[in-house]
Amino acid sequence: MGIFFDYTDGDYCMRTSDNTAMDSDGNYMMRMSDNMAMDMESGELHITSSWDNDEDDW
């Protein structure tokens, strides 16, 4: 469905495209790998649950 969990912040994130997402606080995240994303505002790396790249899940 495009929703995954950010273990670093304890937030849920929703994909907005293949490589970007928005967390529950409205912060944009950029995918770095299947289990890592970068907060676009702070530049911090976050550990996430699996970030599937399968568009059929939408």
VEXMILUM-616366 format. One record per residue: chain; x, y, z of N, C-alpha, C, O, CB in turn; residue number from 1. Coordinates in nm, 2 decimals. Glycine has a CB too. Example, Ala and Ser with C-alpha at 12.3 -4.5 7.8 and 13.67 -1.06 7.14 Angstrom:
REM VEXMILUM-616366
unit_n.c1_n.c2_n.c3_ca.c1_ca.c2_ca.c3_c.c1_c.c2_c.c3_o.c1_o.c2_o.c3_cb.c1_cb.c2_cb.c3_pos
A_1.32_-0.57_0.78_1.23_-0.45_0.78_1.32_-0.33_0.78_1.42_-0.33_0.85_1.13_-0.45_0.90_1
A_1.28_-0.22_0.71_1.37_-0.11_0.71_1.29_0.00_0.79_1.34_0.11_0.80_1.41_-0.06_0.57_2
REM end
This chain:
REM VEXMILUM-616366
unit_n.c1_n.c2_n.c3_ca.c1_ca.c2_ca.c3_c.c1_c.c2_c.c3_o.c1_o.c2_o.c3_cb.c1_cb.c2_cb.c3_pos
A_0.08_-0.12_0.00_0.00_0.00_0.00_0.08_0.13_0.00_0.03_0.23_-0.02_-0.09_0.00_0.12_1
A_0.21_0.11_0.02_0.30_0.23_0.02_0.32_0.30_0.16_0.36_0.41_0.17_0.24_0.33_-0.07_2
A_0.28_0.23_0.27_0.30_0.28_0.40_0.41_0.19_0.47_0.40_0.07_0.46_0.17_0.28_0.48_3
A_0.50_0.26_0.53_0.60_0.19_0.61_0.63_0.26_0.74_0.58_0.37_0.76_0.74_0.18_0.52_4
A_0.71_0.20_0.83_0.73_0.26_0.96_0.88_0.31_0.97_0.97_0.25_0.92_0.71_0.15_1.06_5
A_0.89_0.43_1.03_1.02_0.49_1.06_1.06_0.46_1.20_1.00_0.52_1.29_1.01_0.65_1.03_6
A_1.15_0.36_1.22_1.19_0.32_1.36_1.26_0.44_1.43_1.25_0.44_1.55_1.28_0.20_1.35_7
A_1.33_0.52_1.36_1.41_0.63_1.42_1.31_0.73_1.49_1.34_0.77_1.61_1.49_0.70_1.32_8
A_1.21_0.77_1.43_1.11_0.87_1.49_0.99_0.80_1.54_0.92_0.87_1.62_1.07_0.97_1.38_9
A_0.96_0.68_1.51_0.84_0.62_1.56_0.72_0.66_1.48_0.60_0.66_1.53_0.82_0.64_1.70_10
A_0.74_0.71_1.36_0.63_0.76_1.27_0.60_0.66_1.16_0.68_0.58_1.12_0.67_0.90_1.21_11
A_0.48_0.67_1.10_0.45_0.60_0.98_0.47_0.70_0.87_0.45_0.82_0.88_0.30_0.56_0.98_12
A_0.51_0.64_0.75_0.54_0.72_0.63_0.46_0.67_0.52_0.43_0.55_0.51_0.69_0.72_0.60_13
A_0.42_0.75_0.43_0.34_0.71_0.31_0.42_0.76_0.19_0.46_0.87_0.17_0.20_0.77_0.31_14
A_0.44_0.66_0.09_0.51_0.70_-0.03_0.43_0.80_-0.11_0.31_0.80_-0.12_0.53_0.57_-0.12_15
A_0.51_0.89_-0.16_0.45_0.99_-0.26_0.50_0.97_-0.40_0.44_1.01_-0.49_0.49_1.14_-0.21_16
A_0.61_0.89_-0.41_0.66_0.85_-0.54_0.75_0.73_-0.51_0.76_0.68_-0.40_0.73_0.96_-0.62_17
A_0.82_0.68_-0.61_0.91_0.56_-0.59_1.02_0.59_-0.49_1.06_0.50_-0.42_0.97_0.52_-0.73_18
A_1.07_0.72_-0.49_1.18_0.75_-0.40_1.16_0.85_-0.30_1.25_0.89_-0.23_1.30_0.79_-0.49_19
A_1.04_0.90_-0.28_1.01_1.00_-0.18_0.88_0.95_-0.10_0.80_0.88_-0.14_0.98_1.14_-0.24_20
A_0.88_1.00_0.03_0.76_0.97_0.11_0.74_1.09_0.21_0.83_1.18_0.22_0.79_0.84_0.19_21
A_0.63_1.09_0.28_0.60_1.19_0.38_0.56_1.12_0.50_0.48_1.03_0.50_0.49_1.29_0.33_22
A_0.62_1.17_0.62_0.59_1.11_0.74_0.47_1.17_0.81_0.41_1.27_0.75_0.71_1.11_0.84_23
A_0.43_1.12_0.92_0.30_1.17_0.98_0.31_1.31_1.03_0.21_1.37_1.07_0.26_1.08_1.10_24
A_0.44_1.36_1.04_0.46_1.50_1.08_0.47_1.60_0.96_0.48_1.72_0.98_0.58_1.52_1.16_25
A_0.46_1.54_0.84_0.46_1.62_0.72_0.60_1.64_0.67_0.62_1.73_0.58_0.40_1.76_0.75_26
A_0.70_1.57_0.72_0.84_1.58_0.67_0.86_1.49_0.55_0.81_1.38_0.55_0.94_1.55_0.78_27
A_0.93_1.54_0.45_0.96_1.46_0.33_1.08_1.38_0.36_1.18_1.42_0.42_0.98_1.55_0.21_28
A_1.08_1.25_0.31_1.18_1.15_0.32_1.23_1.11_0.19_1.14_1.09_0.10_1.14_1.03_0.41_29
A_1.36_1.09_0.17_1.41_1.04_0.04_1.46_0.90_0.06_1.54_0.88_0.16_1.52_1.13_-0.02_30
A_1.43_0.80_-0.02_1.47_0.67_-0.01_1.62_0.66_-0.04_1.67_0.71_-0.14_1.39_0.57_-0.10_31
A_1.69_0.59_0.05_1.84_0.57_0.03_1.86_0.42_0.00_1.95_0.38_-0.07_1.92_0.61_0.16_32
A_1.78_0.33_0.06_1.78_0.19_0.04_1.65_0.13_0.08_1.56_0.21_0.12_1.90_0.12_0.11_33
A_1.63_0.00_0.08_1.51_-0.06_0.12_1.47_-0.04_0.26_1.35_-0.03_0.30_1.51_-0.21_0.09_34
A_1.57_-0.01_0.35_1.54_0.01_0.49_1.61_0.13_0.55_1.64_0.14_0.67_1.59_-0.11_0.57_35
A_1.63_0.23_0.46_1.69_0.36_0.51_1.64_0.47_0.42_1.62_0.46_0.30_1.84_0.35_0.50_36
A_1.61_0.58_0.49_1.56_0.70_0.43_1.63_0.82_0.49_1.67_0.82_0.61_1.40_0.72_0.44_37
A_1.64_0.93_0.41_1.70_1.06_0.46_1.59_1.16_0.48_1.51_1.18_0.39_1.81_1.10_0.37_38
A_1.58_1.22_0.60_1.49_1.33_0.62_1.54_1.45_0.54_1.66_1.50_0.55_1.49_1.37_0.77_39
A_1.46_1.50_0.45_1.50_1.61_0.35_1.52_1.74_0.42_1.60_1.83_0.37_1.40_1.62_0.25_40
A_1.47_1.76_0.54_1.49_1.89_0.61_1.61_1.89_0.69_1.69_1.98_0.69_1.37_1.92_0.70_41
A_1.63_1.78_0.77_1.75_1.78_0.86_1.87_1.71_0.80_1.98_1.73_0.85_1.71_1.71_0.99_42
A_1.85_1.62_0.70_1.96_1.54_0.65_1.99_1.42_0.72_2.09_1.35_0.69_2.08_1.63_0.63_43
A_1.91_1.39_0.83_1.94_1.27_0.91_1.89_1.15_0.84_1.80_1.15_0.77_1.86_1.28_1.05_44
A_1.97_1.04_0.87_1.93_0.91_0.81_1.84_0.84_0.91_1.86_0.84_1.03_2.06_0.82_0.78_45
A_1.74_0.77_0.86_1.64_0.70_0.94_1.63_0.56_0.90_1.63_0.53_0.78_1.50_0.77_0.93_46
A_1.62_0.47_1.00_1.60_0.33_0.97_1.45_0.30_0.96_1.37_0.35_1.04_1.66_0.24_1.09_47
A_1.41_0.23_0.85_1.27_0.21_0.82_1.24_0.07_0.80_1.33_-0.02_0.78_1.23_0.29_0.70_48
A_1.11_0.03_0.81_1.07_-0.10_0.77_1.08_-0.11_0.62_1.12_-0.01_0.56_0.92_-0.13_0.81_49
A_1.06_-0.22_0.56_1.08_-0.24_0.42_1.01_-0.14_0.33_0.89_-0.12_0.35_1.04_-0.38_0.38_50
A_1.08_-0.07_0.24_1.02_0.03_0.15_1.01_-0.04_0.02_1.11_-0.03_-0.06_1.11_0.16_0.15_51
A_0.90_-0.11_-0.01_0.89_-0.18_-0.14_0.89_-0.08_-0.25_0.84_0.03_-0.24_0.76_-0.26_-0.14_52
A_0.94_-0.13_-0.37_0.94_-0.05_-0.49_0.85_-0.10_-0.59_0.86_-0.07_-0.71_1.09_-0.04_-0.54_53
A_0.75_-0.18_-0.55_0.66_-0.24_-0.64_0.54_-0.15_-0.65_0.46_-0.14_-0.56_0.62_-0.38_-0.59_54
A_0.52_-0.09_-0.77_0.41_0.00_-0.79_0.27_-0.06_-0.79_0.17_0.00_-0.78_0.42_0.08_-0.92_55
A_0.27_-0.20_-0.80_0.14_-0.27_-0.80_0.08_-0.27_-0.66_-0.04_-0.30_-0.65_0.16_-0.42_-0.85_56
A_0.15_-0.23_-0.56_0.10_-0.23_-0.42_0.01_-0.11_-0.40_-0.06_-0.11_-0.30_0.21_-0.23_-0.32_57
A_0.01_-0.01_-0.48_-0.06_0.11_-0.46_-0.21_0.09_-0.46_-0.29_0.18_-0.45_-0.03_0.22_-0.57_58
REM end
